[in-house]
Amino acid sequence: MVSIKDMSKEELIANFSDIFSEKVSSSIIYTAKLSLIEKEEFNQLNNPIVYFSNKEEFTKPRVKEIINFAKQMKKTGINLNIKILSDFEKIDEKSKVAYFFTKEELKQLLYLDKKVSSIKLPNILFCEKMQFSNGKEDWNLEQVINANMKIDKYVEEIRRLNLTPFEAMIFIHKIASNFVYNNDKTVTADHSSTLVGVLNGDKIVCQGYATLVKAIVDRLQLKGLSAEINGFQCTKNDNSIYFHANNLIHINDEKYGVNGVYLEDSCWDCRNDINSQRRGLLHCLYPIQDISSIIKFKDIKTIHVKNAIESYYDNSGNLYYDVEYRDITALQSTPISFETYKQGYSNVLEKQGKDNIPAKVSEEMAITKKRAGIRFKNSSNCFYQENIKDKEREY
């Protein structure tokens, strides 16, 4: 970027938002150039939007810098609109999902919003700006806080129950899969794919399930458990292709002897409607190698989620496939035994204080085994193997 002191007035006006988003001091911007801009040129900056990255740490010094800059602009007749980007530049096991903030960050955002309002500027907004949206969605701070509070409630319950990593994943899988799949084409993807959209509305698709699971695991900070968002390009038997997102779960639970990397897909175990039956634990920590054993697909390729978001859809929402592929074939997973799932689910229900636990567990296992037989072929999945055993017993 050209140095501010070397910029022409035209360049300064054109790059106004980008300059401040690069953490340049407001006093430097104002004294170096803005004070030299003539009144008629200020009109070109009428109600400008200043964007900030979601990756930014909202510390006290930075928030004060934003407020001071907004005040200086207000004196010249310029009303700033402050928007915070979700920023999907990097999505991996170390990055937070969009608008997932610590309590200290939320405290600073509340302070910023209050100060912005006190000088009679528009409240801060959170702008998704996702490439595959049908439009651009803006969330307000109240919606962002509501989503974070809901995640905190899930986490508080897991901690209260003192769940192990394996038990926690069963619990999280049931939370997420209890959301009813809803892909309403009339709304933007922001509503159904992001943390704030999902937890403030009633729309959710695969990306939303994966985002929700990662947010809970990240907030939980349980030793032996971490999550990342994973993407697939799926080719059905009729040659149609679509993108699917789920999670890779890194888990080490000494109590149950579960240690490795597994696929987690609450979307594929979700309910079809509010009255539909539970769909079991079939896709809760299933072996990575079993992704190639799903009957409905003739080919599944793993792709980087970052590239899926930025390159998988064009601006009009049409699909294209200029994506980068990711090899996870080396991450072979040891199947978790049928009895381990049974014991883990029983223990979760017991810690929750549920009644009639044996019947509930038997029902869950029966549903899962039945679905395994329909969904997989030649699978190492423990539920598939149990289904085969049941069929052998019939003869």
N, C-alpha and C positions, 0 to 999 in steps of 0.2 A: 504494500500500500504506500502511496506517495505520502511523504511527510506533510503534516498539516501546514507547517509554515511555508511549504513550497506550493501549496494548492492555490489555484485561482478561486475567486468567489463562486464561479459557476461549478467548479469541481466540489467545493465545500458543500454547496446546496444539494448537488446531485448525490453526494455520499454521506449526507448528514447522519442517517441512522446507523450505517455501517461503522462510521468513525467512532461514535460513542459506544457501540457494542463491542469494540475492540479494547475496552477498558481505558480509553484515553481520559485523562482528567477533564472534568467539565470546565475548570478554570482555564486550562490550556486552550481548549476549543474556543471559549468565549473571548479571551484576551487576544489570542493569536489571530482570529479572523472574524468572528461573528460581530465584534464591536465595530468592524470596518464596513460591514454590509449596510448598504443604504436602505432606507425605509421601504422603497418600492420592491427591493429584492427580498425583503423579509416576507412579503406576500407569497412568495414561492414556497415558503416553509410553513404555510398556514395549516394548523392541525396535523403536523407530521407524526408518523408512527416511529417510535424507537423500539427496536427489537432486542431482546436479551436471550441468551442461550439458556436452556434448562440445565445444561451441564455446569453453568455458573454457580459458584457457591454464593449464596445470598448472605454475605457477612455484613456486620454493622458498617464498616467503612464504605463498602460498595453501595449499600442502600442509602447512606448519607450523601454519597456522591450523586446518585440519581436524583435525590430530592433537591439538592442544591442546584443541579443543572436545570431541573424543572422550574424552580423558582426564578432562576436567571432568565429563562426563556419566557416565562409568564410576564416578567417586567417589560419585555420587548413586544408583548402582544401575541406571543406564540404559545398555543396550548398543546403540550405534548400528549400523545396517546402512547402509553407504555404497554407493550405486549411481550410475553415470555414464550419463546419457542419450545416445542417439545424436543426438537433436535435429535433425529435418528442417525446422526453421523456414525455412531458406534453403538452397536447392540451386541453384547456378549455377556458372559457369566459375571463380569465385573461391573457392568453398567446398570444404572437404575432404569426402571421403566419411566415413561413420560409422566411428569407431575407427581412423582413419588418423593416426598420431602421428609427430612428429619424434623423433629419438633422445633429445633432451633431455626431451621430454614423457614418453617411456617411462621414462627414468631416474627422474623424479619420481614416476611412478605405481608403479614398483617400490619406491621408498623409502616411499611411502604405504602400500602393501600390507604391507611388512615391519613398519612401525611399528604398524599396525592389528593385525596378528597378534601382535605382542609384548605388547600389552595385552589379549590374549585376546578380541578382537572378531572377528566374521566377516570373511573376506577380502572385498576390494572386488569388486563385480560390475559388469558393463556391460549395461545394460538397453535393448533396442531400442525397446520401446513403440511399434511401428508400427501405424497405424490398420488396415491391412488384414491383420494377423496373425490366425491362428486362436487364438493365445495370446500370452503374453508370454515372450520368450526372454531368459535371462540368460547372458552369456558371462563366463568368468573371465579373469584377467590373462594366464595362460599361453596361452589361445586367441587373445587379442588380439595378443600378442607374436608368436605363430606366424604369424598372417596378415601382420603387418608384415614379418617376416623373409622370407617368401616373395616379397612385393613387392620387397624389397631385392635378392633374388637375380635376379629378372627384370631389374631396373634395372642391376645390376652387369654382367650379360651384355651388355646393349645398349651400355653404356659401353665394355666391353672390346672389343667388335667395332667401335667407333667408327662407328656407323650415323648416316646423315643423317636428318632428320625423316621423309622419305618411306620410307626403308628401315626406320626404327624402327617406323613404323605397320604396315608389312607384317609385321614380326616380332611386334609386339604382337597384331595380328589373328590370326596363327597360334597364338600362345599361348592367347588367349581362346577361339577357335573350336575348339580341341582339347579343351575341356571338353565332356563329353557332356550334352546337355540332359536334365534330369530334373525333372519337376514332380510330385513325390509329394504328393498331396492330404492324406496323413495327417500331414504335418509342418507346422510353421508356416512362413509366408513368410519369416521371419527366416533360416531355414536356406538358402534358395535365392536370396535377393535381396540379402543384405548381404555385405560383404567378409569378415567373420569367419566367417559361416556357410558361404560358398562355399569358402573356403580351409581350413576345418577339417572339411569333410564331402564328400558326393558328390551334393549337390542344387544345381541352378542353373537359373534361368529368365532371361528377358530383362533384368530389372532387375539381376540378378547379373552378367551379362556386361557391361552398361554401367558398373556400379560398378567392376568389375575393370579395365576399360580406362582409366577415368578415374584410378583409383588409380595405375596404372603410369605414365601420362603425367604426372600431378602429381608423383610422386616423381622422375621422370627429370629434370625441369626443363631440358629441351633447348630452346635458342633456336629459335624458329620453329615450336613445336609446343605446343598446349594443347587441352584437352578439356573438354566439359561434358556433362551428362546431359540427354537430350532425350526427350520423350514424345509418343506418338500415340494417338488414338482411331481404331481401324481398323474400317471397316464392310465385311464380306465380301459377296460377291455374293448370298449367301442371307439377307442383312440381319442376320446375327448381328454383334455388336459386342464388341470386346475392347480392352484397353489394352496398348500395347507400348512398351518403352523401348529407346533406343539412344544413340548419341553424336553430337554435333556436334564436328567436329575443325577447329580453326583451324591451318592449316599454311602455311609458307613455306619451300620447299626450292629454293635457287638452282641446285643441281647438276642437278636434274631439271626445273626450271621449273614446279614445282607450287606454286601460291599461291592460297589462298582458303579457303572454308569448305565442308566436305564431310560427308556422312552416313557413319557407321561403324557397322556392325551385325554383330558377330561371332556373335550369336545366330542370325541367318538364314543364316550359313555354318557353323554348328556341326554336329557329328556326331550322328546319331540314336542310335547305340549304340557300344560300345567297339570293335567290329569293322568299323564302317562306313567307307567310303572318304572321303578328304578331299573337301571340297566347294568348294575353290577360293577365289578372291579377289573374287567377284562383289560383295559388299557391303563391301569394303574401300575407303573413300574414294570412294563413288559420288556423282554429282551430286545435289544436293538436289532439283532439279526432277523427277528420275526417280521420286520417291516416288509420284507420281500415275500412273506408267506400269506399276505392278505389276498383273499380270493378276488375281490372286485378290481384289483389293479394288476396290470401286466408289467408295469415299470414304475419305480419310484426312485427319484434322484434327490439327494440332499443338497440344499442350496443355502447360501448365507442369507439370513433374514434381512440384514442391512441391504443387500442387493435386491432382495425380493421386494422390499418396500420402495426402494428408489428406482428400480429398473423393471420390475415385473409388470407394472401398470403404467400406461402413459397418462397424460393429463386429462384425457377424456374418459378414463376408466377402462379403456380397452386393454386386453391382455397382449403382452408380447414376451419373448423368452430370452432376452439377452441378459442372462444371469450367470453368476459365478457358482460353481458347484463345490461342495464340501464333502470330503471323504470321511465317513464315520465307520467304515467297515472294520477298522481295527478295534473299535469299541465293542467287542463281543461281550454280551452280558450273560452271567450265569442265571438260568431261570430260578425264580423264587418258588419254593414248593407250595403245593396246594395247602398243606397243613400249616405252613408259616403264615399264609394269608388268613387262613381260618382262625389261627390263634391271635394274630395281630388285630383282626377286625373284632374278635370277641373281647379283647382287652380294651380296645377303644370304647366299645359300647359299655363295658363294665365301669370304666373310669367316668363315663358320662352319666352313670347311674340309671341306665336303661333297664327295663324289665323284659322278661321273655327272650333273653339273649340267644339261647340255642336255636329257637325257631327263626329269629331274625337272621342269624348267621347262615343257617341251612338254606333259607330262601335266597340270600345274597349269592351263596356259592352255586346254587342250582341255576340261577339266572345267568351267572357268569359262564358256567360250563356250557350251557346251551348256546349262548352267543359265540363262544369260542369255536364250537363245532361248525357253526354256520359261516363264521368270518375267516377262519384260518385254514390253511392246508399244509400238511407236513411241518407243523410248528413245534418249536421247543417249549412254547408257552405251557405253564403247568396246568392251566384250565383246559387247554386243548388236549393234553395228555390224559387228564382225568375223564374228559368226554369220551375219548377213545376207549379207555378202560371200561366205562359204563356200557358202551356198545358191545364190547367183547363179552361182558357178563350176561348180556341178553341172549347169547347163543349157547 
